[in-house]
Amino acid sequence: MREAREREFDEFVLARQQRLLRTAYLLCGDWHLAEDLTQNALAKVYLGWNRIQRVEQIDAYVHRMLFRTFVDTYRRRRKREILSAAVPDVAGIGTASDVRLTLLAALAEVTPRYRAVLVLRFWEDRSIAETAAALGISDGSVKSHTHRGLQQLRSVLGDQALDLTS
Protein backbone atom coordinates (compact mmCIF):
# COMPACT_ATOMS: atom_id res chain seq x y z
CA MET A 1 0.00 0.00 0.00
CA ARG A 2 2.84 2.35 0.83
CA GLU A 3 4.48 1.68 -2.54
CA ALA A 4 1.24 2.48 -4.35
CA ARG A 5 0.92 5.70 -2.34
CA GLU A 6 4.45 6.76 -3.21
CA ARG A 7 3.98 5.84 -6.89
CA GLU A 8 0.80 7.98 -7.06
CA PHE A 9 2.61 10.89 -5.44
CA ASP A 10 5.57 10.51 -7.83
CA GLU A 11 3.22 10.54 -10.82
CA PHE A 12 1.46 13.60 -9.47
CA VAL A 13 4.77 15.45 -8.98
CA LEU A 14 6.07 14.53 -12.44
CA ALA A 15 2.86 15.75 -14.06
CA ARG A 16 2.68 19.09 -12.23
CA GLN A 17 6.17 20.02 -11.06
CA GLN A 18 6.99 22.36 -13.97
CA ARG A 19 3.77 24.33 -13.56
CA LEU A 20 4.32 24.63 -9.81
CA LEU A 21 7.91 25.72 -10.41
CA ARG A 22 6.81 28.43 -12.88
CA THR A 23 4.22 29.68 -10.43
CA ALA A 24 6.78 29.71 -7.63
CA TYR A 25 9.17 31.67 -9.87
CA LEU A 26 6.50 34.26 -10.56
CA LEU A 27 6.01 34.63 -6.83
CA CYS A 28 9.63 34.99 -5.74
CA GLY A 29 11.49 36.02 -8.94
CA ASP A 30 14.43 33.66 -8.44
CA TRP A 31 14.72 30.15 -9.89
CA HIS A 32 16.71 28.78 -6.95
CA LEU A 33 14.24 30.14 -4.41
CA ALA A 34 11.38 28.88 -6.60
CA GLU A 35 12.85 25.37 -6.51
CA ASP A 36 13.12 25.57 -2.71
CA LEU A 37 9.59 26.89 -2.44
CA THR A 38 8.24 24.12 -4.67
CA GLN A 39 10.14 21.45 -2.74
CA ASN A 40 8.87 22.76 0.60
CA ALA A 41 5.27 22.84 -0.62
CA LEU A 42 5.53 19.34 -2.11
CA ALA A 43 7.07 18.04 1.13
CA LYS A 44 4.04 19.37 3.04
CA VAL A 45 1.72 17.80 0.48
CA TYR A 46 3.52 14.47 0.77
CA LEU A 47 3.02 14.38 4.53
CA GLY A 48 -0.73 14.59 4.06
CA TRP A 49 -0.98 12.68 0.77
CA ASN A 50 -3.47 10.06 2.08
CA ARG A 51 -5.78 12.79 3.33
CA ILE A 52 -5.35 14.96 0.23
CA GLN A 53 -6.40 12.20 -2.15
CA ARG A 54 -9.92 12.54 -0.81
CA VAL A 55 -10.02 16.21 -1.70
CA GLU A 56 -11.85 16.77 -5.01
CA GLN A 57 -9.41 19.31 -6.37
CA ILE A 58 -5.90 18.18 -5.52
CA ASP A 59 -4.34 20.87 -7.74
CA ALA A 60 -6.09 23.66 -5.86
CA TYR A 61 -4.90 22.21 -2.56
CA VAL A 62 -1.30 21.95 -3.77
CA HIS A 63 -1.36 25.53 -5.10
CA ARG A 64 -2.76 26.70 -1.78
CA MET A 65 0.17 25.01 -0.03
CA LEU A 66 2.57 26.68 -2.46
CA PHE A 67 1.11 30.14 -1.86
CA ARG A 68 0.92 29.72 1.89
CA THR A 69 4.51 28.47 2.01
CA PHE A 70 5.55 31.50 -0.03
CA VAL A 71 3.72 33.99 2.20
CA ASP A 72 5.01 32.32 5.38
CA THR A 73 8.58 32.29 4.08
CA TYR A 74 8.57 35.96 3.09
CA ARG A 75 6.72 37.01 6.20
CA ARG A 76 9.64 35.65 8.21
CA ARG A 77 12.40 36.85 5.91
CA ARG A 78 11.36 40.34 4.73
CA LYS A 79 13.99 40.40 2.01
CA ARG A 80 14.65 43.88 0.63
CA GLU A 81 16.69 45.04 -2.30
CA ILE A 82 19.49 47.53 -1.86
CA LEU A 83 18.79 50.67 -3.84
CA SER A 84 21.50 52.34 -5.86
CA ALA A 85 22.03 56.07 -6.32
CA ALA A 86 23.18 55.54 -9.92
CA VAL A 87 20.49 55.46 -12.57
CA PRO A 88 21.00 52.67 -15.15
CA ASP A 89 21.39 53.48 -18.83
CA VAL A 90 18.08 53.72 -20.64
CA ALA A 91 17.58 51.09 -23.32
CA GLY A 92 16.11 51.78 -26.74
CA ILE A 93 12.74 50.51 -27.86
CA GLY A 94 11.53 47.74 -25.58
CA THR A 95 10.73 44.25 -26.72
CA ALA A 96 8.19 41.80 -25.36
CA SER A 97 10.90 40.18 -23.24
CA ASP A 98 11.87 43.61 -21.85
CA VAL A 99 8.26 44.18 -20.84
CA ARG A 100 8.13 40.77 -19.21
CA LEU A 101 11.35 41.39 -17.28
CA THR A 102 10.12 44.83 -16.19
CA LEU A 103 6.85 43.35 -14.96
CA LEU A 104 8.62 40.53 -13.12
CA ALA A 105 10.96 42.99 -11.41
CA ALA A 106 8.04 45.20 -10.42
CA LEU A 107 6.06 42.19 -9.23
CA ALA A 108 8.94 41.30 -6.91
CA GLU A 109 8.39 44.64 -5.14
CA VAL A 110 4.72 43.95 -4.38
CA THR A 111 3.73 42.63 -0.94
CA PRO A 112 3.80 38.81 -0.93
CA ARG A 113 0.05 38.37 -0.24
CA TYR A 114 -0.89 40.80 -3.03
CA ARG A 115 1.67 39.20 -5.33
CA ALA A 116 0.11 35.78 -4.75
CA VAL A 117 -3.31 37.13 -5.73
CA LEU A 118 -1.95 38.91 -8.82
CA VAL A 119 -0.09 35.82 -9.99
CA LEU A 120 -3.17 33.65 -9.61
CA ARG A 121 -5.55 36.14 -11.18
CA PHE A 122 -3.47 37.36 -14.12
CA TRP A 123 -0.66 34.88 -14.81
CA GLU A 124 -2.60 31.74 -13.96
CA ASP A 125 -5.82 33.30 -15.34
CA ARG A 126 -7.95 32.11 -12.43
CA SER A 127 -11.34 33.46 -11.49
CA ILE A 128 -12.01 35.29 -8.25
CA ALA A 129 -13.63 32.18 -6.77
CA GLU A 130 -10.72 29.93 -7.83
CA THR A 131 -8.21 32.38 -6.39
CA ALA A 132 -10.15 32.60 -3.14
CA ALA A 133 -10.25 28.81 -2.88
CA ALA A 134 -6.54 28.46 -3.64
CA LEU A 135 -5.55 30.99 -0.98
CA GLY A 136 -8.23 30.16 1.56
CA ILE A 137 -9.65 33.68 1.65
CA SER A 138 -13.02 35.22 0.75
CA ASP A 139 -14.01 36.53 -2.69
CA GLY A 140 -14.12 40.05 -1.24
CA SER A 141 -10.54 39.70 0.02
CA VAL A 142 -9.42 38.60 -3.45
CA LYS A 143 -11.03 41.69 -4.96
CA SER A 144 -9.48 44.07 -2.43
CA HIS A 145 -6.08 42.35 -2.64
CA THR A 146 -6.23 42.58 -6.44
CA HIS A 147 -7.05 46.28 -6.26
CA ARG A 148 -4.33 47.04 -3.72
CA GLY A 149 -1.81 44.81 -5.49
CA LEU A 150 -2.40 46.59 -8.80
CA GLN A 151 -2.00 49.94 -7.01
CA GLN A 152 1.34 48.79 -5.61
CA LEU A 153 2.40 47.49 -9.01
CA ARG A 154 1.52 50.81 -10.68
CA SER A 155 3.36 52.68 -7.92
CA VAL A 156 6.48 50.56 -8.44
CA LEU A 157 6.33 50.92 -12.21
CA GLY A 158 5.71 54.67 -12.08
CA ASP A 159 6.18 56.20 -15.53
CA GLN A 160 7.10 52.80 -16.96
CA ALA A 161 3.45 51.72 -16.59
CA LEU A 162 2.55 54.13 -19.38
CA ASP A 163 5.35 52.78 -21.58
CA LEU A 164 4.15 49.19 -21.11
CA THR A 165 0.62 49.93 -22.30
CA SER A 166 1.67 51.59 -25.56
C-alpha positions as MATLAB code, in Angstrom:
seq = 'MREAREREFDEFVLARQQRLLRTAYLLCGDWHLAEDLTQNALAKVYLGWNRIQRVEQIDAYVHRMLFRTFVDTYRRRRKREILSAAVPDVAGIGTASDVRLTLLAALAEVTPRYRAVLVLRFWEDRSIAETAAALGISDGSVKSHTHRGLQQLRSVLGDQALDLTS';
ca = [
       0.000    0.000    0.000;
       2.843    2.349    0.826;
       4.480    1.675   -2.540;
       1.238    2.476   -4.347;
       0.924    5.703   -2.344;
       4.454    6.762   -3.210;
       3.984    5.842   -6.885;
       0.801    7.975   -7.057;
       2.607   10.888   -5.442;
       5.568   10.510   -7.830;
       3.216   10.536  -10.821;
       1.459   13.602   -9.470;
       4.770   15.448   -8.983;
       6.065   14.532  -12.441;
       2.856   15.754  -14.061;
       2.682   19.086  -12.226;
       6.169   20.018  -11.057;
       6.990   22.358  -13.966;
       3.769   24.333  -13.555;
       4.318   24.626   -9.811;
       7.908   25.722  -10.410;
       6.812   28.428  -12.879;
       4.216   29.684  -10.425;
       6.781   29.715   -7.626;
       9.173   31.670   -9.865;
       6.500   34.262  -10.557;
       6.015   34.626   -6.826;
       9.626   34.993   -5.739;
      11.486   36.018   -8.936;
      14.434   33.663   -8.444;
      14.725   30.148   -9.889;
      16.707   28.780   -6.948;
      14.241   30.140   -4.408;
      11.384   28.881   -6.597;
      12.846   25.372   -6.506;
      13.121   25.570   -2.715;
       9.592   26.890   -2.437;
       8.236   24.123   -4.674;
      10.140   21.453   -2.741;
       8.866   22.759    0.604;
       5.273   22.839   -0.624;
       5.533   19.337   -2.107;
       7.068   18.043    1.134;
       4.044   19.366    3.038;
       1.718   17.803    0.484;
       3.521   14.466    0.766;
       3.020   14.375    4.526;
      -0.733   14.588    4.062;
      -0.982   12.684    0.771;
      -3.470   10.064    2.078;
      -5.784   12.787    3.332;
      -5.347   14.959    0.231;
      -6.395   12.201   -2.149;
      -9.920   12.535   -0.805;
     -10.025   16.213   -1.703;
     -11.845   16.766   -5.012;
      -9.408   19.315   -6.372;
      -5.902   18.180   -5.519;
      -4.344   20.868   -7.739;
      -6.094   23.662   -5.857;
      -4.896   22.210   -2.563;
      -1.297   21.949   -3.769;
      -1.359   25.532   -5.100;
      -2.761   26.701   -1.780;
       0.170   25.012   -0.033;
       2.568   26.680   -2.465;
       1.109   30.140   -1.863;
       0.925   29.717    1.894;
       4.507   28.466    2.008;
       5.552   31.505   -0.028;
       3.716   33.989    2.200;
       5.009   32.321    5.382;
       8.579   32.295    4.076;
       8.567   35.956    3.087;
       6.722   37.011    6.203;
       9.645   35.648    8.207;
      12.396   36.847    5.913;
      11.361   40.337    4.729;
      13.990   40.403    2.006;
      14.648   43.885    0.635;
      16.695   45.041   -2.303;
      19.489   47.532   -1.857;
      18.792   50.671   -3.844;
      21.502   52.342   -5.858;
      22.029   56.068   -6.319;
      23.185   55.543   -9.919;
      20.494   55.457  -12.573;
      20.998   52.667  -15.147;
      21.389   53.479  -18.829;
      18.083   53.725  -20.645;
      17.580   51.093  -23.322;
      16.107   51.778  -26.737;
      12.736   50.507  -27.860;
      11.531   47.743  -25.577;
      10.730   44.246  -26.725;
       8.186   41.797  -25.361;
      10.902   40.185  -23.244;
      11.871   43.608  -21.854;
       8.261   44.183  -20.845;
       8.126   40.769  -19.208;
      11.350   41.393  -17.280;
      10.125   44.831  -16.193;
       6.850   43.352  -14.957;
       8.618   40.528  -13.121;
      10.959   42.987  -11.411;
       8.045   45.204  -10.424;
       6.057   42.192   -9.228;
       8.938   41.300   -6.906;
       8.387   44.636   -5.137;
       4.721   43.953   -4.382;
       3.730   42.634   -0.937;
       3.795   38.808   -0.935;
       0.055   38.374   -0.236;
      -0.887   40.796   -3.028;
       1.674   39.199   -5.327;
       0.112   35.777   -4.748;
      -3.308   37.132   -5.728;
      -1.950   38.914   -8.815;
      -0.090   35.815   -9.995;
      -3.173   33.650   -9.606;
      -5.546   36.144  -11.184;
      -3.467   37.365  -14.122;
      -0.661   34.879  -14.813;
      -2.602   31.735  -13.960;
      -5.818   33.297  -15.337;
      -7.948   32.110  -12.435;
     -11.339   33.464  -11.494;
     -12.009   35.293   -8.253;
     -13.632   32.177   -6.774;
     -10.725   29.930   -7.826;
      -8.206   32.381   -6.391;
     -10.153   32.604   -3.138;
     -10.255   28.812   -2.877;
      -6.542   28.458   -3.637;
      -5.553   30.991   -0.978;
      -8.230   30.158    1.556;
      -9.651   33.678    1.649;
     -13.015   35.216    0.751;
     -14.009   36.530   -2.690;
     -14.115   40.051   -1.244;
     -10.543   39.705    0.019;
      -9.425   38.596   -3.453;
     -11.032   41.685   -4.957;
      -9.481   44.071   -2.433;
      -6.076   42.348   -2.640;
      -6.233   42.585   -6.443;
      -7.048   46.283   -6.263;
      -4.329   47.042   -3.717;
      -1.810   44.813   -5.490;
      -2.402   46.595   -8.796;
      -2.001   49.937   -7.015;
       1.340   48.788   -5.606;
       2.400   47.486   -9.009;
       1.515   50.809  -10.680;
       3.355   52.675   -7.922;
       6.480   50.561   -8.435;
       6.328   50.919  -12.214;
       5.705   54.672  -12.082;
       6.181   56.199  -15.525;
       7.102   52.800  -16.959;
       3.454   51.725  -16.586;
       2.550   54.128  -19.379;
       5.353   52.779  -21.583;
       4.147   49.193  -21.105;
       0.621   49.933  -22.303;
       1.675   51.592  -25.562;
];
